């Protein structure tokens, strides 16, 4: 159903161009919108017109027109005057409103279809039939992007994205599956568009940040070849959004294909994680390590276990770094200068972050 404001704008525009007063009523003759200065009741005339088989008729020196929504009578349009000009203007106005009803109904149906498609709520036969009805190409490459922001303007994020994408001239469907995120189903008609996914994602984030939104993050799934697989890309994007919060806090754009070991850890059950941490640290925990030790470990990993480069970046003597690593080895039994031990410790750090995230998510 189109809004009364859109109906009013439509007949105001026709009135400004053709100088014919117009009124739209419901099927019982109650005025919905009007440009008529004279307040006149047409309820009885509309009731008689609704019962008649005619689609248009001259009544009380006015032109009456029926407006249908899929064979269901929705509105009556009244054009003031009995002249041929009033008839033509009324006919055009009725045609315009009829098209608006169709367009807005299709837009609503498309949004509803996409939501159910993303949530995997449709049978395969329904996906194909409804996609065809909504003029959506079945075998076109697509990818799903999810945008999240902590801004207080979050309710307007979908509109902001639609306005921005409208300026770029690209084909995307923007919807809100839940209250916290905005989902974009992006069509990829050629090889260039596939290569530009990350570029487009970064441009969306930059635009929203420029509009004043805070903590904007965007995650996207892998490319699918058919519309029936769009839900898979959506699920991947959701995983990427969560994994990105845990392991890639500094990134604003997170592709599912680049989650690495974080994707594996995210799928581990919490009891198994606890067993692993107990096995590595015994009766210790990461809280037992001071900030200096943790920053040293992280910097050591950032520099690919290079002692010289790590000590240089930490502004400490090489022997000081070696002393800290020796101290850590005595405490945990892991020598971070040995690749296998370093990998074990790195995974343990990631598992602890994952466990903390899941604990906080429960509250």
C-alpha positions in Angstrom: 0.0 0.0 0.0 1.3 3.4 -1.0 1.3 6.2 1.6 -1.2 9.1 1.6 1.8 11.5 1.2 2.8 9.9 -2.1 -0.8 10.0 -3.3 -1.1 13.7 -2.3 2.2 14.5 -4.1 0.9 12.7 -7.2 -2.4 14.6 -7.5 -0.7 17.9 -6.5 1.6 17.4 -9.4 -1.2 16.7 -11.8 -3.2 19.7 -10.5 -0.1 22.0 -11.0 0.3 20.8 -14.6 -3.3 20.5 -15.8 -5.2 22.8 -13.4 -7.9 20.1 -12.8 -8.9 19.5 -9.2 -8.6 15.9 -8.1 -9.7 13.8 -5.1 -9.0 10.2 -4.2 -11.5 8.4 -2.0 -11.8 4.9 -0.5 -14.5 2.6 -1.8 -17.0 4.1 0.7 -16.5 7.6 -0.5 -14.3 8.9 2.3 -11.7 11.4 1.1 -8.1 10.0 1.3 -6.3 12.9 -0.4 -7.6 15.9 -2.3 -6.7 19.2 -4.1 -10.3 20.4 -4.1 -10.8 23.7 -2.2 -14.6 23.1 -1.9 -15.4 20.6 0.8 -18.1 18.4 -0.8 -19.3 14.9 0.1 -19.3 12.3 -2.6 -20.1 9.3 -0.5 -23.5 8.5 -2.0 -22.2 9.0 -5.5 -19.1 6.8 -4.9 -21.3 4.1 -3.4 -23.5 4.0 -6.5 -20.4 4.1 -8.8 -18.7 1.2 -6.9 -21.8 -0.9 -7.6 -21.9 -0.1 -11.3 -20.0 -2.2 -13.8 -18.4 0.9 -15.4 -14.7 1.7 -14.8 -15.3 5.4 -15.4 -18.4 7.6 -15.3 -19.6 11.2 -15.2 -21.5 11.9 -12.0 -22.5 15.3 -10.5 -20.5 17.2 -13.2 -17.3 15.2 -12.2 -15.4 12.4 -13.8 -15.2 9.2 -11.6 -12.6 6.5 -12.2 -12.0 3.1 -10.5 -8.4 2.2 -9.4 -7.7 -1.5 -8.9 -4.9 -3.4 -7.1 -4.7 -6.8 -8.7 -8.4 -6.8 -9.6 -9.4 -5.6 -6.1 -11.0 -2.2 -6.2 -8.8 0.1 -4.0 -9.6 3.7 -4.7 -12.0 6.0 -6.5 -10.5 9.0 -8.3 -12.7 12.1 -8.9 -11.7 14.7 -11.4 -13.6 18.0 -11.0 -15.4 19.1 -14.2 -17.4 17.5 -17.0 -15.1 18.7 -19.8 -13.1 16.4 -22.0 -9.9 17.9 -20.4 -11.1 16.8 -17.0 -11.7 13.3 -18.3 -8.2 13.1 -19.9 -6.5 14.4 -16.8 -8.5 12.1 -14.6 -7.7 9.2 -16.8 -4.0 10.0 -16.7 -4.1 10.5 -12.9 -5.9 7.1 -12.4 -3.3 5.4 -14.7 -0.4 7.0 -12.7 -1.9 5.9 -9.3 -2.5 2.4 -10.7 1.1 2.1 -11.7 2.2 3.4 -8.3 0.2 0.7 -6.6 1.8 -2.0 -8.8 5.3 -0.6 -8.3 5.0 -0.3 -4.5 3.4 -3.8 -4.2 6.2 -5.3 -6.2 8.7 -3.5 -4.1 7.1 -4.8 -0.9 6.9 -8.3 -2.4 10.6 -8.2 -3.4 11.7 -7.1 0.0 9.6 -9.8 1.7 11.0 -12.4 -0.8 14.6 -11.4 -0.2 14.2 -11.6 3.6 12.7 -15.1 3.4 15.4 -16.1 0.9 18.2 -15.0 3.2 16.7 -16.8 6.2 16.3 -20.0 4.1 12.5 -20.0 4.7 11.5 -20.9 1.1 11.1 -24.2 -0.8 13.2 -24.5 -3.9 10.1 -24.4 -6.2 8.9 -21.2 -4.5 12.3 -19.5 -4.9 12.3 -20.1 -8.7 8.6 -19.2 -9.2 8.7 -16.0 -7.1 12.0 -14.9 -8.5 10.6 -15.1 -12.0 7.5 -13.2 -11.0 9.6 -10.4 -9.5 11.9 -10.3 -12.6 14.9 -11.5 -10.6 17.5 -13.4 -12.7 18.0 -16.9 -11.3 21.5 -17.7 -12.6 23.3 -14.5 -11.8 26.3 -14.3 -9.5 25.6 -12.5 -6.2 27.2 -11.8 -2.9 25.6 -10.8 0.5 27.0 -7.9 2.5 26.0 -7.1 6.1 26.5 -3.6 7.6 26.5 -3.0 11.3 26.9 0.2 13.2 26.5 1.3 16.8 25.3 4.8 15.8 22.1 6.2 17.3 21.0 6.9 13.7 20.9 3.2 12.9 17.2 3.3 11.9 18.3 5.4 8.9 21.2 3.3 7.8 19.2 1.4 5.2 17.9 4.6 3.7 21.5 6.1 3.7 22.8 3.0 1.9 19.9 3.0 -0.6 20.6 6.7 -1.4 24.3 6.1 -1.8 23.9 3.0 -4.0 21.3 4.9 -6.1 24.0 7.4 -7.0 26.5 4.7 -8.0 24.1 3.2 -10.5 24.7 -0.4 -9.3 22.2 -3.1 -8.8 21.7 -4.0 -5.1 18.8 -5.0 -3.0 18.9 -3.4 0.5 16.8 -4.8 3.3 16.8 -5.2 7.1 16.5 -8.8 8.2 16.8 -7.8 11.9 16.9 -4.6 13.9 20.7 -4.4 14.3 22.0 -4.9 10.8 21.4 -3.9 7.2 21.8 -6.5 4.5 22.8 -5.9 0.9 22.3 -8.5 -1.9 24.8 -7.4 -4.6 24.5 -8.5 -8.2 27.7 -9.3 -10.0 27.0 -9.3 -13.7 30.6 -9.3 -14.9 34.2 -10.1 -13.9 35.0 -6.5 -13.1 32.1 -6.3 -10.6 33.5 -9.4 -8.9 36.9 -7.9 -8.5 35.4 -4.7 -7.1 33.5 -6.3 -4.2 36.0 -5.2 -1.6 36.4 -1.7 -3.2 32.6 -1.3 -3.1 32.4 -2.5 0.5 35.1 0.0 1.6 33.3 2.8 -0.3 30.0 2.0 1.6 31.8 2.1 5.0 33.6 5.4 4.1 30.3 7.0 3.0 28.5 6.0 6.3 31.4 7.2 8.4 31.3 10.5 6.4 27.6 10.7 7.3 28.5 10.6 11.0 27.8 7.0 11.8 30.0 5.3 14.5 31.7 1.9 14.6 30.7 0.9 11.0 31.7 -2.6 10.1 30.9 -4.5 7.0 31.2 -8.3 6.4 30.5 -10.3 3.2 30.2 -13.9 2.2 31.4 -15.8 -0.8 30.0 -15.4 -4.3 27.1 -17.7 -5.2 26.1 -18.6 -8.8 22.3 -19.0 -8.3 19.7 -17.1 -6.4 18.8 -20.3 -4.4 22.3 -20.1 -2.7 22.0 -16.5 -1.5 21.2 -17.7 2.0 24.6 -19.4 2.2 26.4 -16.2 1.4 24.2 -14.5 4.0 25.1 -17.1 6.7 28.8 -16.7 5.8 28.6 -12.9 6.1 27.1 -13.3 9.6 29.9 -15.5 10.6 32.4 -13.1 9.2 30.8 -10.2 11.2 31.1 -12.1 14.5 34.6 -13.5 13.8 35.7 -10.0 12.8 34.6 -8.6 16.1 36.6 -11.2 18.0 39.8 -11.4 16.0 40.0 -8.4 13.7 38.9 -5.4 15.8 41.0 -3.0 13.6 39.3 -4.0 10.4 36.1 -2.4 9.1 35.6 -4.7 6.1 35.8 -8.5 6.8 35.5 -11.0 3.9 34.5 -14.5 4.9 37.2 -15.9 2.7 39.9 -14.3 4.7 38.9 -15.4 8.3 41.7 -18.0 8.4 42.0 -20.0 11.6 39.5 -17.6 13.3 36.7 -19.3 11.4 37.7 -22.7 12.8 38.0 -21.5 16.4 34.5 -19.8 16.1 33.0 -23.3 15.4 34.5 -24.9 18.4 32.2 -25.8 21.4 33.1 -24.0 24.6 33.8 -27.2 26.7 36.4 -28.2 24.1 38.0 -24.7 24.3 38.2 -24.9 28.1 39.9 -28.4 27.9 42.4 -27.0 25.4 43.3 -23.9 27.6 43.6 -26.1 30.7 46.0 -28.4 28.7 48.2 -25.4 27.6 48.2 -23.3 30.7 47.4 -25.8 33.4 46.3 -23.8 36.5 47.2 -20.5 34.9 45.2 -18.1 32.8 46.0 -15.1 30.6 45.0 -12.8 33.5 48.2 -14.0 35.2 50.3 -12.4 32.6 51.0 -8.7 33.0 50.4 -6.1 30.3 54.1 -5.9 29.4 54.4 -9.6 28.8 51.2 -9.7 26.6 52.4 -6.7 24.5 55.8 -8.3 24.1 54.1 -11.6 22.9 51.8 -9.8 20.4 54.7 -7.7 19.0 56.8 -10.8 18.6 54.0 -12.5 16.6 53.5 -9.3 14.5 57.2 -9.5 13.5 57.1 -13.2 12.6 59.1 -14.3 15.6 62.0 -12.0 14.7 63.9 -11.2 17.9 65.9 -8.3 16.5 63.0 -6.5 14.9 60.7 -7.0 17.9 63.3 -5.6 20.3 63.8 -2.6 18.0 60.1 -1.8 17.8 59.7 -2.2 21.6 62.8 0.0 22.2 64.4 -2.6 24.4 67.7 -4.4 24.3 67.7 -7.8 22.5 68.8 -9.5 25.7 65.8 -8.0 27.6 63.5 -9.6 25.0 65.3 -12.9 25.3 65.0 -12.7 29.1 61.2 -12.1 28.8 60.8 -15.1 26.4 62.8 -17.3 28.7 60.7 -16.3 31.7 57.5 -17.1 29.6 59.0 -20.5 28.7 59.6 -21.3 32.4 56.0 -20.3 33.2 54.2 -22.1 30.4 56.6 -24.6 29.0 56.3 -23.0 25.6 59.3 -21.4 23.8 57.9 -18.8 21.4 61.1 -18.9 19.4 60.1 -22.5 18.4 57.6 -22.4 15.6 55.4 -25.2 16.9 55.2 -23.6 20.4 54.5 -20.2 18.9 51.6 -21.6 16.9 50.2 -23.3 20.0 50.4 -20.1 22.1 48.9 -18.0 19.3 45.9 -20.4 19.0 45.5 -20.4 22.8 45.3 -16.6 22.7 42.7 -16.7 20.0 40.7 -19.3 21.9 40.7 -17.2 25.0 39.4 -14.2 23.1 36.7 -16.3 21.6 35.6 -17.7 25.0 35.4 -14.2 26.4 33.3 -13.0 23.5 30.9 -15.9 23.9 30.6 -15.3 27.6 29.8 -11.6 27.1 27.3 -12.4 24.4 25.3 -14.5 26.8 24.7 -11.4 29.1 
